[in-house]
């Protein structure tokens, strides 16, 4: 087969969950598949950041730039095309599409987005529902939302869970010490890495930590990584006005090279997100051996199982209770570390690649006339 994969998201200034999904999927497809040809397809806008274009040097991996509606010749040569980020090209008459909907947040939670964003993304989701032959998603929760809100037949939606990238693993003490030194993390710290989007619940995190402070050791701090989200200014203002500047630190963007050791050095990883299609940050933290407190809603119980403490993300008092309890209980911390490592090992990119390749082969059976 000749398999096209939209890699456009990788050509951006910062690595995120979806770019990791694309790169890890391709790497592991090449490990398990000795026959098929892969075409990494970037939309023309990727040329704005040519140094960010990712292309593993492999004899069966080819790089292509496409621009609708002028790339029909390229798509005619493909047996299947994988749209990895909720946007389809215009060539479904010549090649079948597999599309990954990582979640349908903008349709599921219109109360958390602008009317314009809700309309724009809902139109994209519905376009996928209409034109993709098969849809993949990353959790049973997300599948249920796709079936319920888009009216897609359940048999067209396949669940392929994500996994933690290899860099997320237990870290050497020297690596942890180096990161703590460079970021001046001299005190024990609780780490929140969700950033400042509304769904990640940074204000709830700060409120919960503030409520927990009377029960926490006097040297424990909250460390917040991420930058440039819509709630960053509000979070900083809240911390300043509450007089918590000596107990809460904002680190800004932390690169992948530093983030696993930062996780590994934390007392616990706090991720009470209000909405996740999968919840990769929680799994990555478990893969690094950190105790995890996360939300009891959306996909997170499915992903974490009994390997994390689950809390209602809209209840700061309940979250504060969990923070204080885990920080005070070293045996519970160790139990969570062990459970988290076991859970992270159960979800692998090799499994995801094997399942995805099966889906490609199923979708590539073209009907008469295509």
C-alpha angles and dihedrals in degrees: 000000000000107000123193120203124189104230097169094117090062090064095076135106097256133037114241137172096279095049089050088050092055097045096044092046092052094045092052095042087059090051095053101032118066098172116043129086120231126208115197102207122199124188114238093258089070087074087074086073104032093164090059094057105114119211122163107216102240130137092238097047118087129186120224135174117211136186125187126270097009103065102073092123092059094048093046088064094054126091094203136000124211113210102200101185114043097270124104129203120230101255104089089127090068105031134027118240131224109193128192116216103190088190138326095232096150090056097037096050111030088158090069099049138055120267090246093052091046091053095044097048095039088057090053093049091050091048089055091048090052101043111026115093092209131011124209125197136176106241143022087245091059091045089054091051092049092050093043101044103029098037092232116160109253092233090063092058120077125189116225110171121217124237136208116269116247092255089067101080138111107304131226114253090239092056091049092048091050093052092046090052095048094046092040093238095161097149129062107273143199109217126217114183103170098106126215108301112124094244093057091067101223093160090053089050091053093046092050092049091049091052091048095050097093088058098041126087110267094246099051113110135187115238119199120195127191133062148212099039126139094255099046095099092047091049093050091047092050091052093047095047092047091051093239098129092115093053103039124057129191112209101179120214115357116198123230091252090064103031102077093052089046089054091045092054095052127104086226142339114243116203112157095161118180093218134015133166088201114342103230095173090063092050092046090052091051089049088057091053098252122143107246133212111188142156125294091216142079114003099336099091088050093051099040102033111176092337094091139042107253120213135177102259095211094055111079092182093056090046091050090052091053092048093051093045096050095043090052096047115068094176090056090049090054092047091051091049091054094045091047094052090050092049093048090053090055093065115060137171089231089062090047091050093049092051093045092051089054089053092049091053092049093048094045094068096105123209120236110284098029 
